[in-house]
Amino acid sequence: MNKPSFFQRLTGSGSNDQYDDFFDDPQAHPVAFSSKGGEKHARLKPQQEPQPTWTEQEPEGELAVDVYQTPDCIVVKALVAGVQPQTIDISLTREMLTISGIRADEREVEEENYFQRELYWGSFSRTILLPEEIDVDRAEASEKHGILMIRLPKINKKRETKLKVRAR
């Protein structure tokens, strides 16, 4: 079979043999068309919605952060209210920071009694590429009033040191 030209693909003209087996495919999902005000809308038929083949797991939330610098360090602040400090996991390299944890929901009422739910409960994480290299060994993390603050000292690339040669 010849590959259709750009013009044939653009206009839809030419042979439709390549699409014939699509309509015979039992895995293909039927499409229903409706017309409103001269516009055509395509949608899957509601009784035949595609079923996911993967195992669905709870989506992970992304932690909101503020990242700024001082002359000596890079500072990362995150709102972690409702999270026990010992359940927060912080992984750090010279170029990257990953914060993850779980915000547990203590259910006080049944789901159907909520009028509005906007707070995020469950696992969360955030990976941040740092704007410059930091000294991993001197990094500090603290939590106060639900705010996680991570101080990442910058590596002083201008610092010089003198080495003495030792005789063996």
C-alpha positions in Angstrom: 0.0 0.0 0.0 1.3 3.5 -0.9 1.7 6.0 1.8 -0.9 8.8 1.2 0.5 12.2 0.3 0.3 15.2 2.6 -2.5 16.6 0.5 -4.5 13.3 0.7 -4.1 13.2 4.4 -5.0 16.8 4.8 -8.2 16.5 2.7 -9.1 12.9 3.5 -9.1 12.0 -0.2 -7.6 8.8 -1.5 -7.9 5.2 -0.4 -9.6 4.3 2.9 -8.2 0.7 3.0 -6.0 1.5 5.9 -9.0 2.3 8.1 -11.1 -0.8 7.1 -9.8 -3.1 9.8 -10.3 -0.4 12.5 -14.1 -0.7 12.2 -13.9 -4.5 12.5 -11.7 -4.3 15.6 -13.6 -5.5 18.7 -11.4 -3.3 20.9 -12.5 -0.2 19.1 -14.9 2.0 21.1 -18.1 3.0 19.3 -18.6 6.7 18.8 -21.9 8.5 18.9 -22.4 11.7 17.0 -24.8 14.4 17.8 -25.5 17.7 16.1 -26.2 21.0 17.8 -26.5 24.3 15.9 -24.6 23.0 12.9 -21.7 21.7 15.0 -20.9 18.0 15.3 -19.8 16.5 18.6 -18.3 13.1 19.0 -18.4 11.2 22.3 -18.2 7.7 23.5 -21.5 6.0 24.1 -22.1 6.1 27.8 -22.9 2.4 28.3 -19.6 1.5 26.7 -17.1 3.7 28.4 -13.5 2.3 28.2 -12.4 0.4 31.2 -8.8 1.1 32.4 -6.6 -2.0 32.0 -4.1 -0.9 34.7 -4.8 -1.1 38.4 -5.9 2.3 39.6 -4.2 3.7 42.6 -4.8 6.8 44.6 -3.3 9.8 42.8 -0.4 11.4 44.5 -0.7 15.1 45.4 2.0 17.6 44.5 3.3 19.6 47.5 3.2 23.4 47.0 6.5 25.0 47.7 8.3 28.4 47.8 12.0 28.3 46.8 14.2 31.3 47.3 17.8 32.1 47.9 19.8 34.1 50.4 23.5 34.9 49.9 24.5 31.7 51.7 21.8 29.2 51.0 18.7 28.1 49.1 15.6 27.9 51.2 12.6 25.7 50.5 9.3 26.3 52.3 6.3 24.0 52.2 2.9 23.9 53.9 2.7 20.5 55.7 -0.1 21.2 58.1 -1.7 17.9 59.3 1.4 15.9 58.6 3.5 14.3 61.4 7.1 15.5 61.0 8.4 12.0 61.5 6.4 10.8 58.4 8.1 13.4 56.1 10.8 11.9 53.9 13.4 14.3 52.4 15.9 13.0 49.8 18.7 15.2 48.8 21.5 15.3 46.3 23.7 18.2 45.3 21.3 19.2 42.5 17.9 17.9 43.5 15.5 17.8 46.5 12.5 15.4 46.9 10.0 15.8 49.7 7.3 13.2 50.2 4.9 12.1 52.9 1.3 11.3 53.8 -1.4 13.5 55.2 -3.7 11.2 57.1 -7.4 12.0 57.1 -9.2 11.4 60.4 -12.7 10.9 59.2 -15.1 12.6 61.5 -18.1 12.4 59.2 -19.3 10.2 56.4 -18.5 11.1 52.8 -22.1 11.9 51.9 -22.4 14.5 54.7 -19.8 16.8 53.1 -20.9 20.0 51.4 -17.5 20.8 50.1 -14.1 19.0 50.1 -11.0 21.0 49.1 -8.3 19.8 51.4 -5.9 17.2 50.1 -5.5 14.0 52.1 -3.2 11.2 51.1 0.3 10.8 49.9 2.2 13.7 48.3 5.6 14.4 46.9 7.5 17.1 45.2 10.9 17.0 43.4 12.8 20.3 42.9 15.8 20.8 40.7 18.0 23.2 42.5 19.4 26.3 40.8 22.9 25.6 42.0 24.8 22.9 43.9 24.4 22.7 47.6 26.3 21.1 50.5 24.3 18.1 51.4 26.1 17.5 54.7 25.2 20.9 56.1 21.5 20.9 55.0 18.8 21.4 57.8 15.1 20.8 57.9 12.7 22.1 60.6 8.9 22.3 61.0 7.0 25.0 62.9 3.3 25.7 62.9 2.8 23.5 59.9 5.5 25.1 57.7 8.4 22.9 56.7 11.6 24.9 56.2 14.6 23.4 54.5 17.9 25.3 54.4 20.4 24.1 51.8 23.8 25.8 52.1 25.3 26.7 48.8 28.7 25.4 47.8 31.2 28.2 47.8 32.9 27.6 44.5 35.2 30.7 45.0 36.6 29.3 48.3 40.3 28.5 48.1 42.4 26.4 50.4 46.1 25.7 50.4 47.3 22.2 50.6 50.6 21.2 52.1 52.6 18.4 50.5 53.5 15.7 53.0 56.6 13.6 52.6 56.1 9.9 53.1 
